[in-house]
Amino acid sequence: MRSGGIFDVDAKNIQIETLEKKRLDPDFWNNPSDAQAVEKRISTLKGFVHDWKKAAAGVDDLDTLLELSEEEEDDSLLEEIEVEYNRVLAEVDALELRSLLSGKDDHRNAILTIHPGAGGTESQDWAEMLLRMYSRWGERNGFKVRLLEKQDGDVAGIKSASIEISGDFAYGYLKSENGVHRLVRNSPFDSSGRRHTSFASVFAYPEIDDTIEIELKPDQLETQTFRSGGAGGQNVNKVETGVRIIWTGTLSNGEQTRVVAECTEERSQLQNKDRATTMLKSRIYKLEQDILEAAKNKIEGSKKKIEWGSQIRSYVFQPYTMVNDHRTETKVTDVHSVMDGDLNDLIKAWLLLGSSG
């Protein structure tokens, strides 16, 4: 497996050498934020190179097995060859997917927020299904998934939820999920078993760190506390540990904007306030990046309704099973596998579409 091409391992090794030279500067740790960013970049690059070497070694092993099978005319090796082939193919696919992530914030953790559309219980149940889908995707791909906020529906499902997905390039992958998701199924809440269409919106944005400064002026902020239903032990529903922070201000393009972030899942009000502040800054940062990059679909600025005609993807359970991404026309017939977190083919198609444009 060549080190050039889309993987460009030689260039990555040069980047590692250049960054490691910075460590030799006596003043390297005078700016801890910059130093930590360099350390994280080195770690990310070395991780990619390590995974490439592992996949390359797997390709060599596969070649050896094939040669051995042909020389000895030994069909008993075919099962081992098939297992090894599928393992190496998965590793190469993962590397190819990661190689498409070159955006300014792609390397960051992601915060994902889900809201049901109109439709009451149907849409709220759909929103919870999406919450599980993204949580499973994160777990299956080695990311750390943490619930930040969840508001249960009146009958079933959720009215809103936010999760943090931590790990290299989490945002780079999940930025593909921004938009409205449509569900078609026979409703479990309809006594007649009729087919229903439900909608929910997903917003992904990069979690900022100390290398990015976002100024929040006190007169632009409103802080609310409320009783939390999250992991708070004896404090749950007795002490107001949940925190909601509302920012009302003007973006760099002159647009008056109201941004809300809340956290309920930490054990103390102080911890929830810290997490909500980070979420708020991250959302404001993403809005500003959308302005600077003149993005076609701004996270909060598109003003699309969560309804017909605005969906990015449809998930059909009846009368047939199909997941259809309307942006790339990628179709997957195993809807249940997708709902269990098997999203990489859909994400890869979207990233390839962006790289070809």
C-alpha positions as CSV (number, residue, x, y, z in Angstrom):
1,M,0.0,0.0,0.0
2,R,1.6,3.2,-1.2
3,S,2.4,6.0,1.3
4,G,1.5,8.7,-1.2
5,G,-1.8,9.4,-2.9
6,I,-4.8,10.2,-0.7
7,F,-2.9,9.0,2.4
8,D,0.1,11.2,1.9
9,V,2.0,9.5,4.7
10,D,5.4,11.0,3.7
11,A,3.9,14.5,4.1
12,K,2.5,13.6,7.5
13,N,5.9,12.4,8.6
14,I,7.4,15.7,7.6
15,Q,4.8,17.5,9.6
16,I,5.6,15.4,12.6
17,E,9.3,16.3,12.3
18,T,8.5,20.0,12.0
19,L,6.2,20.0,15.0
20,E,8.6,18.0,17.1
21,K,11.3,20.6,16.4
22,K,9.1,23.2,18.0
23,R,9.3,21.2,21.3
24,L,13.0,21.9,21.4
25,D,12.3,25.6,21.8
26,P,12.9,26.6,25.5
27,D,9.9,28.9,25.3
28,F,7.6,26.1,24.0
29,W,5.5,25.8,27.1
30,N,5.3,29.5,27.8
31,N,2.0,29.4,26.0
32,P,0.3,26.3,27.3
33,S,-2.7,26.5,24.9
34,D,-0.5,26.6,21.8
35,A,1.8,23.9,23.2
36,Q,-1.2,21.6,23.9
37,A,-2.5,22.2,20.4
38,V,0.9,21.2,18.9
39,E,1.0,18.1,21.2
40,K,-2.5,17.1,20.1
41,R,-1.6,17.6,16.4
42,I,1.5,15.4,16.8
43,S,-0.5,12.7,18.5
44,T,-3.1,12.8,15.7
45,L,-0.6,12.6,12.9
46,K,1.3,9.8,14.6
47,G,-2.0,7.9,15.1
48,F,-2.7,8.1,11.4
49,V,0.8,7.0,10.4
50,H,0.5,4.1,12.9
51,D,-2.8,3.0,11.5
52,W,-1.5,3.2,8.0
53,K,1.5,1.0,8.8
54,K,-0.8,-1.5,10.5
55,A,-3.0,-1.6,7.4
56,A,0.0,-1.8,5.1
57,A,1.3,-4.7,7.1
58,G,-2.1,-6.4,6.8
59,V,-2.0,-6.0,3.0
60,D,1.5,-7.7,3.0
61,D,0.2,-10.5,5.2
62,L,-2.7,-11.0,2.8
63,D,-0.4,-11.2,-0.2
64,T,1.6,-13.8,1.6
65,L,-1.5,-15.9,2.4
66,L,-2.6,-15.7,-1.2
67,E,0.8,-16.8,-2.5
68,L,0.9,-19.6,-0.1
69,S,-2.6,-20.8,-1.0
70,E,-1.7,-20.8,-4.7
71,E,1.7,-22.5,-4.3
72,E,0.3,-25.3,-2.1
73,E,-3.1,-25.4,-3.7
74,D,-4.5,-25.3,-0.2
75,D,-8.2,-24.3,-0.1
76,S,-8.2,-24.6,3.7
77,L,-6.6,-21.1,3.8
78,L,-9.5,-19.5,1.9
79,E,-11.5,-18.9,5.1
80,E,-8.5,-17.2,6.8
81,I,-7.9,-15.2,3.7
82,E,-11.5,-13.9,3.6
83,V,-11.3,-12.9,7.3
84,E,-8.0,-11.1,6.8
85,Y,-9.3,-9.4,3.7
86,N,-12.4,-8.0,5.4
87,R,-10.3,-6.8,8.4
88,V,-7.8,-5.0,6.1
89,L,-10.6,-3.6,3.9
90,A,-12.2,-2.1,7.0
91,E,-8.9,-0.5,8.1
92,V,-8.2,1.0,4.7
93,D,-11.8,2.3,4.4
94,A,-11.3,4.0,7.8
95,L,-8.1,5.6,6.7
96,E,-9.6,6.8,3.4
97,L,-12.5,8.3,5.4
98,R,-10.1,10.1,7.7
99,S,-8.0,11.4,4.8
100,L,-11.0,13.4,3.6
101,L,-11.0,15.5,6.8
102,S,-8.9,18.7,6.2
103,G,-11.2,21.4,7.5
104,K,-10.1,24.0,10.0
105,D,-12.1,22.4,12.8
106,D,-12.4,18.8,11.6
107,H,-10.0,17.6,14.3
108,R,-12.2,18.8,17.2
109,N,-14.7,17.1,19.4
110,A,-18.3,17.5,18.4
111,I,-21.4,18.6,20.2
112,L,-24.6,17.2,18.6
113,T,-28.0,18.6,19.4
114,I,-31.3,16.9,18.3
115,H,-34.8,18.5,18.2
116,P,-38.1,16.9,17.1
117,G,-40.2,18.6,14.5
118,A,-43.9,19.2,14.6
119,G,-45.9,16.1,15.3
120,G,-45.8,15.5,19.0
121,T,-45.1,12.0,20.2
122,E,-44.2,10.7,16.8
123,S,-41.4,13.2,16.2
124,Q,-40.3,13.0,19.8
125,D,-39.9,9.3,19.5
126,W,-38.0,9.7,16.2
127,A,-35.6,12.2,17.9
128,E,-34.8,9.7,20.6
129,M,-34.1,7.1,17.9
130,L,-31.6,9.5,16.3
131,L,-30.0,10.1,19.7
132,R,-29.4,6.3,20.1
133,M,-28.2,6.1,16.5
134,Y,-25.5,8.7,17.0
135,S,-24.5,7.4,20.4
136,R,-24.1,3.9,18.9
137,W,-22.1,5.4,16.0
138,G,-19.7,7.0,18.4
139,E,-19.2,3.9,20.5
140,R,-18.7,1.7,17.4
141,N,-16.0,4.0,16.1
142,G,-14.0,4.4,19.4
143,F,-15.3,7.8,20.4
144,K,-16.3,8.8,24.0
145,V,-20.0,9.7,24.1
146,R,-21.4,11.8,26.9
147,L,-25.0,13.0,27.4
148,L,-25.0,16.7,28.2
149,E,-28.7,17.5,28.2
150,K,-31.9,15.6,27.7
151,Q,-35.6,16.7,28.0
152,D,-38.0,13.7,28.0
153,G,-41.2,13.8,25.9
154,D,-44.6,13.9,27.5
155,V,-45.5,10.4,26.4
156,A,-42.4,9.0,24.7
157,G,-39.2,10.1,23.1
158,I,-37.4,13.4,23.8
159,K,-38.1,17.1,23.3
160,S,-34.4,17.8,23.0
161,A,-31.0,16.3,23.7
162,S,-27.3,17.3,23.4
163,I,-24.4,14.9,23.4
164,E,-20.6,15.4,23.4
165,I,-18.7,13.0,21.1
166,S,-15.0,13.2,22.0
167,G,-12.1,11.9,19.9
168,D,-9.9,12.7,16.9
169,F,-12.0,14.3,14.0
170,A,-15.4,13.7,15.7
171,Y,-16.6,17.0,14.2
172,G,-15.1,16.3,10.8
173,Y,-17.3,13.2,10.5
174,L,-20.4,14.6,12.2
175,K,-20.6,17.9,10.3
176,S,-22.2,15.7,7.5
177,E,-25.3,15.2,9.7
178,N,-26.5,18.8,9.9
179,G,-30.0,19.1,8.7
180,V,-33.5,17.6,8.9
181,H,-33.9,13.8,9.1
182,R,-37.2,12.2,7.9
183,L,-38.7,9.0,9.1
184,V,-41.4,6.9,7.4
185,R,-42.9,4.0,9.3
186,N,-46.1,2.3,10.6
187,S,-46.6,4.2,13.8
188,P,-46.5,2.2,17.1
189,F,-48.6,5.0,18.6
190,D,-51.4,4.7,16.1
191,S,-54.0,2.0,17.1
192,S,-54.8,1.6,13.4
193,G,-51.2,1.0,12.5
194,R,-51.1,3.7,9.8
195,R,-48.0,4.9,8.2
196,H,-46.7,8.2,9.5
197,T,-43.9,10.6,8.5
198,S,-41.9,12.3,11.2
199,F,-39.1,14.9,11.2
200,A,-36.2,15.8,13.5
201,S,-33.3,18.3,13.2
202,V,-29.7,17.5,13.9
203,F,-27.1,20.2,14.5
204,A,-23.4,19.4,14.9
205,Y,-20.8,21.9,15.9
206,P,-17.1,21.8,17.0
207,E,-16.3,22.0,20.6
208,I,-13.9,24.9,21.2
209,D,-10.9,24.7,23.5
210,D,-8.5,27.2,25.1
211,T,-6.9,28.0,21.7
212,I,-10.0,29.9,20.7
213,E,-11.2,33.0,22.5
214,I,-14.9,33.8,22.4
215,E,-15.8,36.9,24.5
216,L,-19.1,36.7,26.3
217,K,-20.1,40.1,27.7
218,P,-22.2,40.0,31.0
219,D,-24.9,42.2,29.6
220,Q,-25.5,39.8,26.7
221,L,-26.1,36.8,29.0
222,E,-29.0,35.4,30.9
223,T,-28.5,32.5,33.2
224,Q,-31.3,30.3,34.3
225,T,-31.2,27.4,36.8
226,F,-33.8,24.6,37.1
227,R,-34.3,21.2,38.6
228,S,-32.4,18.6,36.7
229,G,-33.4,15.1,35.9
230,G,-29.9,14.0,35.1
231,A,-27.3,12.2,37.2
232,G,-27.4,14.1,40.4
233,G,-27.9,11.5,43.1
234,Q,-30.1,12.9,45.9
235,N,-30.0,16.3,44.4
236,V,-32.2,15.3,41.4
237,N,-35.5,17.2,41.4
238,K,-34.6,18.8,44.8
239,V,-31.9,21.2,44.0
240,E,-31.7,23.4,40.9
241,T,-28.5,21.9,39.3
242,G,-29.5,22.3,35.7
243,V,-28.2,25.4,34.0
244,R,-29.4,27.2,30.8
245,I,-27.4,30.1,29.4
246,I,-28.9,32.5,26.8
247,W,-26.7,34.8,24.7
248,T,-28.3,37.7,22.9
249,G,-25.9,39.6,20.7
250,T,-24.8,40.6,17.3
251,L,-22.7,38.4,15.0
252,S,-19.9,39.8,12.8
253,N,-22.3,40.2,9.9
254,G,-24.6,42.5,11.9
255,E,-27.2,39.8,12.5
256,Q,-29.0,39.9,15.9
257,T,-28.9,36.4,17.2
258,R,-30.2,34.5,20.3
259,V,-28.2,31.4,21.2
260,V,-29.2,29.0,24.0
261,A,-27.2,26.2,25.6
262,E,-28.0,24.1,28.6
263,C,-26.5,21.2,30.6
264,T,-28.3,19.0,33.1
265,E,-26.2,15.8,33.4
266,E,-23.4,16.9,35.7
267,R,-23.7,16.5,39.5
268,S,-23.4,20.2,40.5
269,Q,-24.7,23.5,39.2
270,L,-21.1,24.8,38.8
271,Q,-20.2,21.8,36.6
272,N,-23.3,22.3,34.5
273,K,-22.6,26.0,34.1
274,D,-19.1,25.3,32.9
275,R,-20.3,22.8,30.3
276,A,-23.1,25.0,29.2
277,T,-20.7,27.9,28.8
278,T,-18.4,25.8,26.6
279,M,-21.5,24.7,24.5
280,L,-22.6,28.3,24.1
281,K,-19.2,29.5,23.0
282,S,-18.9,26.5,20.6
283,R,-22.2,27.4,18.9
284,I,-21.3,31.1,18.6
285,Y,-17.9,30.1,17.1
286,K,-19.6,27.9,14.5
287,L,-22.0,30.6,13.5
288,E,-19.1,33.0,13.0
289,Q,-17.2,30.3,11.0
290,D,-20.3,29.9,8.8
291,I,-20.2,33.7,8.1
292,L,-16.5,33.7,7.3
293,E,-16.7,30.7,5.0
294,A,-19.9,31.9,3.4
295,A,-21.4,28.4,4.0
296,K,-24.5,27.6,2.0
297,N,-26.3,26.1,5.0
298,K,-25.6,28.0,8.2
299,I,-26.3,26.0,11.3
300,E,-28.8,28.5,12.7
301,G,-29.2,30.9,9.8
302,S,-30.8,28.7,7.1
303,K,-34.2,29.1,8.9
304,K,-35.5,26.0,7.2
305,K,-38.6,24.5,8.7
306,I,-38.5,20.9,10.0
307,E,-40.9,19.6,7.5
308,W,-41.4,18.4,3.9
309,G,-38.8,19.4,1.3
310,S,-36.0,20.4,3.6
311,Q,-34.7,16.9,4.7
312,I,-31.2,15.8,4.0
313,R,-32.0,12.1,4.6
314,S,-35.0,9.8,4.7
315,Y,-35.3,6.6,6.7
316,V,-38.0,4.3,5.5
317,F,-39.2,1.3,7.5
318,Q,-42.5,0.6,5.6
319,P,-43.6,-0.4,3.0
320,Y,-39.9,-1.2,2.2
321,T,-36.7,-0.5,4.1
322,M,-34.3,2.1,2.8
323,V,-32.1,5.0,3.9
324,N,-31.7,7.6,1.2
325,D,-29.3,10.5,1.5
326,H,-30.8,13.1,-0.8
327,R,-27.6,15.1,-1.1
328,T,-25.5,12.3,-2.4
329,E,-28.2,9.8,-3.5
330,T,-26.5,7.2,-1.5
331,K,-29.0,4.4,-0.6
332,V,-28.7,1.7,2.1
333,T,-31.3,-1.0,2.2
334,D,-30.5,-2.2,5.8
335,V,-32.2,0.6,7.7
336,H,-31.8,-1.3,11.0
337,S,-28.0,-1.4,10.6
338,V,-28.0,2.3,10.1
339,M,-30.1,2.9,13.1
340,D,-27.6,0.8,15.1
341,G,-24.9,3.3,14.2
342,D,-23.6,2.0,10.8
343,L,-23.3,5.5,9.3
344,N,-19.8,5.5,7.7
345,D,-20.9,4.8,4.1
346,L,-23.3,7.7,4.3
347,I,-20.7,10.0,5.9
348,K,-18.0,9.0,3.4
349,A,-20.3,9.7,0.4
350,W,-21.0,13.2,1.7
351,L,-17.3,13.9,2.4
352,L,-16.3,12.6,-1.1
353,L,-19.0,14.9,-2.6
354,G,-17.4,17.9,-0.8
355,S,-13.9,17.0,-1.8
356,S,-14.9,16.6,-5.5
357,G,-16.6,20.0,-5.4
